[in-house]
Each structure stands twice: as structure tokens, then as C-alpha cells.
Amino acid sequence: PGAMSQAVTKEIPQEQSEGGSRRSSWGLLVTAGVGGTLVALYAVATPFVTPALRKVCLPFVPATAAQIQNVLKMLENRSGSLVDIGSGDGRIVIAAAKKGFRAVGYELNPWLVWYSRYRAWRDGVHQNTKFYVSDLWKVSFSHYTNVVVFGVPQMMPQLEKKLEDELECNARIIACRFPFPCWIPDHTTGEGIDTVWAYDLKHSRGCETKKL
């Protein structure tokens, strides 16, 4: 009995040690898994809620359902190509594609561009849409006849000049949330943050100069 007691006494610490090691290993695995998940979520979510690096800080603010409907209203009886400058998660581009437009979105945030492509594929309009990762100041919009802009006041004067220099006289520019500083809108619809202004470039002084 004395020998058995000593043997049991020797085995118990060993079993406790093995159990503690297993618990420690599981703890490390759980900690690593949770840590990895948090890092992945941060990497994916951060670009959706913080501004990308732009010449003018332009945070991602999704278009409301009312804004989308107001944009589509301004596109009635229009055709041809359409570009959304700062396309975010692609909802304007996708909505326009469903109405028959060849729609393109330019967005500096690569995560949003990939998400837009997924949404277009999910909604069955991926063949009529394209999304590019690009700085709007480095892109020429000369071959588009319909332009949609979700801007901020700081960028509108410079963007107004850029579009006037690049677009043809048959172009229509649709501004959401904030109007252009010098152009007089040909059409306006909506209220508050859902207000949309439409500008037909043929009525601007820039186009008259081009014609002359």
C-alpha cells in the first residue's frame, strides 16, 4: 500500500501538468484566432468608415434611397455612358446600369471598388458596369455624356472647371448634396441632403466658347 500510494502521488502531478498544458495550448489558439479575426475585420471595415487619401478629403457616405431615385429622375430621357465620380459602394452605378446605361465608377478606395464589383455581379449587371481604383483628378471624363458627383464644397469649384474643360456640350452633370458654385442648374429635385441639381453643359458659357 505504501508503494501504491507513492506511485499515485507521482502520477497526479504529471496528469495535472498535461491538463494545464492542453488548456494553455487551447488558450493560445483561441487568443490567436480572436486576434486574427479582429485584425481582418479592422482591415476590411476601416476603409468603409474613414476617408481614403484624396486631394480633398472625401469620406464615404452612402447615397440614400431618395438620392438614388432623384438621380434616376434626372437621367430620364437620357442615354449613353455614365460615370459616377467617387462611386463609393457602387449603388448609383448599379442603379443606372439597371436603367440601361453603360455605367462606370471611379473610386480611390480599393476595398469599396471590390465590394462594388461584387454587388454588380450579385445584381446581375456586371456586364454593364465597370469600377476603377483611381484619383478623380487624374482621370479624363471627356467621353462621358452623363456625370454624377457626390462631392464636398471644398472640391466643387475645381471640379467645375475640370468638367467644363473636358466634357462635350451634350453632357449633363448631376450634383448630389452640394451644388456647383458658378453654374446655374437647369433642373432641381429633392429636399435637404437629398437635393439633386442637374446641369446641361450646352447652357454654360464654356460650351458656347467651344462652339465659337
C-alpha positions in Angstrom: 0.0 0.0 0.0 2.8 2.4 0.7 4.3 1.8 -2.7 1.0 2.3 -4.4 0.4 5.5 -2.5 3.8 6.8 -3.7 3.0 5.8 -7.3 -0.3 7.5 -7.3 1.3 10.6 -5.7 3.8 10.7 -8.5 1.2 10.3 -11.3 -1.2 13.0 -10.2 1.2 16.0 -10.7 2.1 14.6 -14.2 -1.6 14.4 -15.2 -2.3 17.9 -13.8 0.7 19.2 -15.7 -0.5 17.6 -19.0 -4.0 19.1 -18.4 -2.6 22.5 -17.8 -0.5 22.3 -21.0 -3.6 21.4 -23.0 -5.6 24.3 -21.5 -2.7 26.6 -22.2 -2.5 25.5 -25.8 -6.2 25.9 -26.4 -6.0 29.4 -24.8 -3.2 30.4 -27.2 -5.2 29.1 -30.2 -8.4 30.9 -29.1 -6.4 34.1 -28.5 -4.7 33.9 -31.8 -8.0 33.2 -33.6 -9.8 36.1 -32.0 -6.8 38.4 -32.6 -6.7 37.4 -36.3 -10.4 37.9 -36.7 -10.2 41.4 -35.2 -7.3 42.4 -37.4 -9.2 41.1 -40.5 -12.3 43.0 -39.6 -10.3 46.2 -39.0 -8.6 45.8 -42.3 -11.9 45.4 -44.1 -14.1 47.8 -42.2 -11.7 50.7 -41.8 -11.8 51.9 -45.5 -15.6 51.9 -45.3 -15.8 54.4 -42.5 -12.7 56.6 -42.9 -11.7 58.8 -45.8 -9.2 57.5 -48.4 -6.2 59.6 -49.2 -7.5 62.3 -51.6 -6.5 65.7 -52.7 -9.7 66.9 -51.0 -10.9 64.8 -48.0 -14.0 63.0 -49.3 -15.4 60.4 -46.8 -17.6 57.6 -47.8 -21.2 58.4 -47.1 -23.6 56.0 -48.8 -26.3 57.5 -51.0 -29.8 57.4 -49.6 -32.7 55.7 -51.4 -34.2 59.1 -52.1 -30.9 60.4 -53.6 -30.7 57.4 -55.9 -34.3 58.0 -57.1 -33.6 61.7 -57.6 -30.5 60.9 -59.7 -32.5 58.5 -61.8 -35.2 61.1 -62.3 -32.6 63.5 -63.7 -31.5 60.7 -66.1 -34.9 60.2 -67.6 -34.8 60.6 -71.4 -31.0 60.4 -71.3 -28.8 57.7 -72.8 -25.2 56.9 -73.4 -22.4 56.4 -71.0 -22.5 57.4 -67.3 -19.7 58.0 -64.8 -20.1 58.3 -61.0 -17.2 60.3 -59.6 -16.4 58.9 -56.2 -18.6 55.9 -56.6 -18.3 54.5 -53.1 -20.1 51.1 -52.8 -21.4 51.4 -56.4 -25.1 51.8 -55.7 -25.5 54.7 -58.2 -23.6 52.9 -60.9 -25.6 49.7 -60.4 -29.0 51.6 -60.4 -28.0 53.4 -63.6 -27.0 50.1 -65.2 -30.4 48.6 -64.4 -31.9 51.5 -66.4 -29.8 50.6 -69.4 -26.8 52.9 -69.0 -23.2 51.8 -69.6 -22.1 52.9 -66.2 -18.6 53.4 -64.7 -17.5 54.3 -61.2 -14.2 55.8 -60.2 -13.2 55.4 -56.5 -9.9 55.8 -54.7 -10.7 53.2 -52.0 -9.8 49.7 -53.4 -12.0 47.9 -50.8 -15.0 49.8 -52.0 -14.2 49.1 -55.6 -14.0 45.3 -55.0 -17.3 45.5 -53.0 -18.9 47.4 -55.8 -17.9 44.7 -58.3 -19.3 42.1 -56.1 -22.6 44.0 -55.7 -22.8 44.4 -59.5 -22.2 40.7 -60.0 -24.8 39.8 -57.4 -27.4 42.1 -59.0 -26.7 40.7 -62.5 -25.4 44.0 -64.1 -21.7 43.3 -64.0 -21.5 43.2 -67.8 -22.8 46.8 -68.0 -20.7 48.2 -65.2 -17.0 48.9 -64.6 -15.3 50.1 -61.4 -11.8 51.6 -61.3 -9.4 52.5 -58.5 -8.3 56.0 -59.4 -7.9 59.5 -58.2 -10.6 61.6 -59.9 -8.1 64.4 -60.6 -6.0 62.1 -62.7 -8.9 60.9 -64.9 -10.3 62.5 -68.0 -14.1 62.4 -68.2 -14.2 63.6 -71.8 -16.0 60.6 -73.3 -18.9 60.5 -70.8 -22.3 62.1 -71.5 -23.7 61.7 -68.0 -21.8 62.6 -64.9 -22.8 62.1 -61.3 -20.9 63.7 -58.5 -21.2 63.3 -54.7 -18.8 66.0 -53.6 -18.0 68.3 -50.8 -17.9 72.1 -51.0 -14.1 72.4 -51.0 -13.8 70.4 -54.2 -16.7 71.8 -56.3 -15.0 74.9 -57.7 -12.0 73.0 -59.1 -14.2 70.1 -60.3 -16.5 72.5 -62.0 -13.6 73.9 -64.0 -12.2 70.4 -64.8 -15.6 69.2 -66.1 -16.2 72.3 -68.1 -12.8 71.9 -69.8 -13.2 68.1 -70.5 -16.9 67.4 -71.3 -18.7 67.8 -74.6 -21.7 70.2 -74.9 -24.2 67.4 -74.8 -23.1 66.3 -71.3 -25.3 66.5 -68.2 -23.7 66.8 -64.8 -25.8 65.7 -61.8 -24.6 67.0 -58.4 -25.8 65.5 -55.2 -25.7 67.1 -51.7 -23.8 70.2 -52.8 -24.3 72.3 -56.0 -21.6 73.7 -58.2 -20.6 77.3 -57.2 -20.9 79.1 -60.6 -23.2 77.0 -62.8 -26.9 77.6 -62.7 -28.8 74.3 -62.5 -31.3 73.5 -65.3 -33.2 71.2 -63.1 -33.5 70.6 -59.4 -35.3 68.0 -57.4 -35.5 66.7 -53.8 -35.1 68.4 -50.4 -32.4 68.8 -47.8 -29.5 66.3 -48.2 -31.5 64.5 -50.9 -31.4 67.5 -53.2 -30.0 66.9 -56.7 -29.0 69.5 -59.2 -28.7 68.8 -62.9 -26.6 71.0 -65.3 -26.7 70.8 -69.1 -23.3 71.9 -70.2 -24.7 73.3 -73.5 -26.2 76.2 -71.5 -22.9 77.1 -69.8 -20.5 79.8 -71.1 -17.8 77.2 -71.5 -19.7 75.3 -74.2 -20.7 78.5 -76.0 -17.0 79.3 -76.2 -16.2 75.9 -77.5 -18.8 76.3 -80.3 -17.3 79.6 -81.4 
